[in-house]
Amino acid sequence: DLLEEVWADMARSILPSWIQPAPRKWGIPATGKLSADEYKVVCSISLVITLIRVWGYGNKEGPQSRRYQMLLNFLDLVRSLHVLFMRETSPSSRAYYKATILKYLRGVLELFPDAVLSSNHHLALHIVADLENMGPGHARSTPVFERINHLLQEIRKNGHIG
């Protein structure tokens, strides 16, 4: 199982002290929801390590296989997200983001022809303007709002709004 491969790689990985690891058994209901920072670690570190090992080096089908193409597509997403994690922005980094996110989205449509892109995919294309107008993401990060949202989600509403 791929998820168990990710968990095993996480257990073997030593992260720098400033990176808080995701829960050991993320991805199952008992672990609960991941925070934005935990998703960032899972997607930019844990999945990269495992998918390269399993779908890249461990892939006996070769570079034309579907899994290898999915790996390349995922790495396009990771490369584009790397620009969003940077503490500064420039015209060249914004152009790089735009090129990699477009490559990722085209790859999604090629790999999954029946897929319909979501509004989040559309919004990802507008991030270039956000970077240009508001600067890098760390300057407008939302961990405070994430904590408030978590507290609001914990309030028992008994299925009623208001």
C-alpha positions as CSV (number, residue, x, y, z in Angstrom):
1,D,0.0,0.0,0.0
2,L,1.4,3.4,-1.0
3,L,0.3,5.1,2.2
4,E,2.2,2.6,4.3
5,E,5.3,3.2,2.1
6,V,4.9,7.0,2.9
7,W,4.6,6.3,6.6
8,A,7.7,4.0,6.5
9,D,9.7,6.7,4.7
10,M,8.6,9.3,7.2
11,A,9.8,7.1,10.1
12,R,13.2,6.8,8.4
13,S,13.5,10.5,7.5
14,I,15.2,13.0,9.7
15,L,13.8,16.5,9.2
16,P,15.5,19.7,10.2
17,S,14.6,20.9,13.7
18,W,12.5,23.8,12.3
19,I,10.2,21.5,10.3
20,Q,7.3,20.0,12.3
21,P,6.5,16.6,10.9
22,A,3.0,15.5,10.0
23,P,1.3,12.9,12.2
24,R,2.9,9.5,11.7
25,K,-0.3,7.8,10.4
26,W,-1.9,10.7,8.5
27,G,-4.5,9.8,5.9
28,I,-6.7,7.7,8.2
29,P,-9.8,9.0,10.1
30,A,-8.3,8.3,13.5
31,T,-5.5,10.8,12.9
32,G,-7.8,13.7,12.1
33,K,-7.4,16.5,9.7
34,L,-4.0,17.9,8.7
35,S,-3.2,21.6,9.3
36,A,-2.0,23.7,6.4
37,D,1.6,23.3,7.6
38,E,1.3,19.6,7.9
39,Y,-0.1,19.4,4.3
40,K,2.9,21.5,3.2
41,V,5.4,19.0,4.8
42,V,3.5,15.9,3.4
43,C,3.3,17.3,-0.1
44,S,6.7,19.0,-0.4
45,I,8.8,16.4,1.5
46,S,7.1,13.1,2.5
47,L,5.3,12.4,-0.8
48,V,8.3,13.6,-2.9
49,I,10.6,11.1,-1.2
50,T,8.2,8.1,-1.5
51,L,6.8,8.8,-4.9
52,I,10.3,9.2,-6.4
53,R,11.4,6.0,-4.8
54,V,8.3,3.9,-5.7
55,W,7.1,5.5,-9.0
56,G,10.5,6.6,-10.2
57,Y,13.4,4.4,-9.2
58,G,11.2,1.4,-8.3
59,N,9.1,1.6,-11.4
60,K,9.8,-1.4,-13.6
61,E,7.5,-0.2,-16.4
62,G,9.8,2.7,-17.5
63,P,9.4,6.4,-18.1
64,Q,6.3,6.0,-20.4
65,S,4.3,4.3,-17.6
66,R,1.3,6.1,-16.2
67,R,2.7,6.1,-12.7
68,Y,6.0,7.7,-13.9
69,Q,3.9,10.4,-15.7
70,M,1.9,11.0,-12.6
71,L,5.1,11.4,-10.7
72,L,6.4,14.0,-13.1
73,N,3.0,15.8,-12.9
74,F,3.1,15.8,-9.1
75,L,6.6,17.2,-9.2
76,D,5.4,20.0,-11.4
77,L,2.9,20.9,-8.7
78,V,5.6,20.7,-6.0
79,R,7.9,23.0,-8.1
80,S,5.1,25.6,-8.5
81,L,4.3,25.5,-4.8
82,H,8.0,26.0,-3.9
83,V,7.7,29.5,-5.5
84,L,4.8,30.2,-3.1
85,F,6.8,29.1,-0.1
86,M,9.6,31.6,-1.0
87,R,10.1,34.7,1.2
88,E,10.5,37.0,-1.7
89,T,9.1,37.3,-5.2
90,S,10.4,38.5,-8.5
91,P,9.2,38.7,-12.1
92,S,11.3,35.6,-12.9
93,S,9.9,33.6,-10.0
94,R,6.3,34.6,-10.9
95,A,6.9,33.5,-14.5
96,Y,8.4,30.2,-13.3
97,Y,5.3,29.7,-11.1
98,K,2.9,30.4,-14.0
99,A,4.8,28.0,-16.3
100,T,4.9,25.2,-13.8
101,I,1.3,25.5,-12.7
102,L,0.1,25.6,-16.3
103,K,2.2,22.5,-17.0
104,Y,0.8,20.8,-14.0
105,L,-2.8,21.6,-15.0
106,R,-2.3,20.4,-18.6
107,G,-0.8,17.2,-17.2
108,V,-3.9,16.7,-15.0
109,L,-6.1,17.0,-18.0
110,E,-3.9,14.6,-20.0
111,L,-3.6,12.0,-17.3
112,F,-7.2,12.2,-16.3
113,P,-9.2,13.1,-19.4
114,D,-12.5,12.8,-17.6
115,A,-11.5,15.2,-14.8
116,V,-13.1,18.6,-14.5
117,L,-10.8,21.3,-13.1
118,S,-12.1,22.9,-9.9
119,S,-12.3,26.5,-8.9
120,N,-9.1,26.0,-6.9
121,H,-7.3,25.1,-10.1
122,H,-8.7,28.3,-11.7
123,L,-7.6,30.4,-8.6
124,A,-4.1,28.9,-8.9
125,L,-3.7,30.8,-12.1
126,H,-4.5,34.1,-10.4
127,I,-1.8,33.7,-7.8
128,V,0.7,35.4,-10.1
129,A,-1.3,38.6,-9.7
130,D,-1.5,38.1,-5.9
131,L,2.3,37.7,-5.7
132,E,2.8,40.8,-7.8
133,N,0.3,43.0,-5.9
134,M,0.7,41.7,-2.4
135,G,4.1,40.1,-2.2
136,P,5.1,36.6,-1.0
137,G,2.8,34.4,0.8
138,H,4.6,34.4,4.2
139,A,3.7,38.1,4.5
140,R,0.0,37.3,4.5
141,S,0.0,33.8,6.0
142,T,-3.1,32.8,7.9
143,P,-2.1,30.5,10.8
144,V,-4.2,32.6,13.1
145,F,-7.3,32.3,10.9
146,E,-6.6,28.6,10.6
147,R,-6.7,28.2,14.4
148,I,-9.9,30.2,14.6
149,N,-11.5,28.0,11.9
150,H,-10.4,24.9,13.8
151,L,-12.1,26.3,17.0
152,L,-15.3,27.1,15.0
153,Q,-15.3,23.5,13.6
154,E,-15.1,22.1,17.1
155,I,-18.3,23.9,18.2
156,R,-21.2,21.4,18.4
157,K,-24.0,22.7,16.1
158,N,-26.1,19.5,16.0
159,G,-26.4,19.9,12.3
160,H,-28.1,23.3,12.5
161,I,-26.8,26.5,11.0
162,G,-26.7,29.5,13.3
